[in-house]
Amino acid sequence: MTALTAQDVGVTLLERQVVDGVSLSVPAGTWLTLVGPNGAGKSTLLRAVSGAVAHSGTIAFDGVEVARLRSRERARLVAVVPQDPTRPEGMTVLDYVLLGRTPYIPYLGTESAEDLAMAGELLDTLELRSLSHRLVTELSGGEFQRSVLARALSQQAPVLLLDEPTSSLDLGHAQQVLELVDELRASRGLTVVSALHDLTTAGQFADHLVLLADGRVVAQGSAQEVLTEELISAHYGARVRVLTDPQGGVVVVPLRPGRSVREIGGVA
Amino acid sequence: MTPVSSAAATGPDTAAHALRPVRLPRRWLVASLAILLAAVLLGLTVGPAGLPLRGVLTEIVGLVPGVHLDGGLDDRQAAVLWQLRAPRVVLGLVVGAMLALAGAGYQGVFRNPLADPYLLGVAAGAGLGATFAIVSGGNRVLVPLAAFAGGVLGVAATYALGRGVGGRSTNSLILAGVAVAAFLTAVQTFVNQRNVDSLREVYGWILGRLLTAGWDEVLTVLPYIAVSAAVLLAHRRLLDVLSVGPDEAGTLGVPAARVRLVVVLAATLGTAAAVSVSGLIGFVGIVVPHIVRMLAGSSYRIVLPLAAALGATFLVVADLVARTVVSPGELPVGVVTAFVGAPFFTLVLRSARRTW
């Protein structure tokens, strides 16, 4: 079953075509990761999927077009972990997680006991219960990222969008968060669409990679198919060596051009 | 700057006994209502003709249907209480509550602690409207009407200009407010220059005052302020959702632009009504919500109701000071609020650790 489809999607921002003719199809319960250089349109494509920017073409969840949905209905279908989430002043972790229940709370209503129970369950899952009355402004980067994830999960949406979810995390915390998302994907049947900078990590966690450049899809497939020295060199302008680890994973290692090494060494 | 809202505990919940979501703390509610009551009694009893507290209380209790008490005030005292003091105190209550609510609402939708109810051209528009009404020399009854119309037109112009130049962006709206206010103020200054005779009266209006002649002013503005206050209070949870910014609020299912429009309309309508009968009383809209944030927490579920109570208290007390400190003369109440407000404003700026 396909959870999310995009057909010939285009986004124009300030008269610039940022996303151009992108078509994708994400089977339910799988993880698709967008990779590509800065400005390739990864975040904008995710914003189009979440309804934050207007788009041409069609984006549909289970056959329902996103542009036809009211924001409440959309928020029940797709949850977002933004790239740089705001930390609201004076708000506790519990209240922050409860924000995710907004699409289920009447317009002028307040949280029910069920909403509170669901938030409590997620605080346990993400090991945040002991922090539930701390202010989000006082959390470490890793703790806050788990809170953001808990907020997104409390939306109970079948589709989870992650925009550079690890950009503010160190290696260990980045791994923890991605492993957690993968576990939740498996246990809850979530469909995950993410944008990631780190190519090796992208290859490790995604079922399907899509390489974007200048708003267009230039390659897609498995890590082995997308993360090649030729494609990375052509679209990132970077020299890399692509290795295969013993488990069959793809490792992308940046190389320094020989000439500049000599120059920096001052041997000339 | 803000205490942890876990202090807002309201008793155990069977579904999740250890979790306490943000609620209006009962002790703060009780405390704010207590000082509100004290301010009202002070406002009713203190003045050139002092009224005995016991007599005033007896008169108030006597309002309850079916209760008849003797030992109240004599006829002259009762007339002072019901025709002079009470309308003025009640006007102070509704205007003060409205300005504080509108200020908190603006701060919520613009996510800016310095936003005040006069931000989008209400003050300049109302000032110009009142100036026209005063210099035209017509019936003074028309001044509130002209101020109300001017305030609403000022905000309408700001909205039209803001949308014209920058779509739905918050900054373009605020900058449009600056442009509209500057333009309207220039027109007002020009009109004043041509009509120096009425300058004193216009000036007195701009500084803000709670002058009443019986209950007319109160009854005129009450419907607008009641509707506006109800709408703002009903949006208290949504203002908390907006604190993560319009984009994230959108992904949580809240149409941020629409909520902002509703809150701004309600705040503007209420502010224009308040300004029409009280002139431009500054600082209540900024100072009061900040005091509440620092004392009780920054969730709008706490800020809005407590700001309404504290704003009402603040203005009643400020008006008491304004009419007693240079007795038998009167200071404009706007001078008193600014006298407290300006130093406080500096303190807020010093202690605000967050970069907005």
Contacts between the chains, C-beta under 8 A, distances in Angstrom:
chain1	res1	chain2	res2	distance
A	47	B	247	8.0
A	50	B	250	7.8
A	50	B	251	5.2
A	51	B	250	6.9
A	51	B	251	7.6
A	52	B	247	5.5
A	52	B	250	5.7
A	52	B	251	6.8
A	71	B	250	6.0
A	71	B	253	5.1
A	71	B	254	6.7
A	71	B	255	5.0
A	72	B	253	4.1
A	73	B	253	7.9
A	74	B	253	7.1
A	75	B	251	6.3
A	75	B	252	5.6
A	75	B	253	3.2
A	76	B	253	7.3
A	78	B	251	7.7
A	79	B	251	7.2
A	80	B	248	7.6
A	80	B	251	4.2
A	82	B	247	7.3
A	82	B	248	6.0
A	82	B	251	7.5
A	85	B	244	7.2
A	85	B	248	6.6
A	86	B	243	7.5
A	86	B	244	4.7
A	86	B	245	4.8
A	86	B	248	6.2
A	88	B	240	7.7
A	88	B	243	3.9
A	88	B	244	5.6
A	89	B	1	7.6
A	89	B	2	6.7
A	89	B	243	7.2
A	89	B	298	5.5
A	89	B	354	5.6
A	90	B	1	7.6
A	90	B	2	3.8
A	90	B	5	7.1
A	90	B	293	7.2
A	90	B	297	6.0
A	90	B	298	3.2
A	90	B	299	6.7
A	91	B	5	7.9
A	91	B	22	7.8
A	91	B	240	7.3
A	91	B	243	6.8
A	91	B	298	7.7
A	91	B	299	7.0
A	92	B	4	6.7
A	92	B	5	5.8
A	92	B	6	6.7
A	92	B	22	6.9
A	94	B	19	5.6
A	94	B	20	7.4
A	94	B	21	5.8
A	95	B	5	7.1
A	95	B	21	5.8
A	95	B	22	5.0
A	95	B	240	7.3
A	95	B	299	7.1
A	98	B	21	5.9
A	99	B	240	7.6
A	99	B	241	5.8
A	99	B	244	6.7
A	99	B	252	5.8
A	100	B	252	6.7
A	102	B	241	5.5
A	102	B	252	4.5
A	102	B	253	5.1
A	102	B	254	6.1
A	103	B	252	6.8
A	103	B	253	3.6
A	105	B	237	7.5
A	107	B	238	7.6
A	108	B	234	4.6
A	108	B	235	7.1
A	108	B	237	7.7
A	108	B	238	7.6
A	109	B	237	7.7
A	110	B	237	5.8
A	111	B	21	6.1
A	113	B	13	6.2
A	113	B	14	7.5
A	113	B	15	4.3
A	113	B	16	7.7
A	114	B	15	7.2
A	116	B	13	6.3
A	116	B	15	5.8
A	116	B	16	4.9
A	116	B	19	5.8
A	116	B	21	6.3
A	117	B	15	4.2
A	117	B	16	5.3
A	119	B	16	7.5
A	119	B	19	6.9
A	120	B	15	7.6
A	120	B	16	3.9
A	120	B	18	7.9
A	120	B	19	5.3
A	123	B	19	7.7
A	129	B	18	7.5
A	132	B	18	7.6
A	132	B	19	6.1
A	133	B	4	6.0
A	133	B	5	7.9
A	133	B	6	4.0
A	133	B	20	7.0
A	134	B	4	7.6
A	135	B	2	7.7
A	135	B	4	6.4
A	137	B	354	7.9
A	155	B	252	7.3
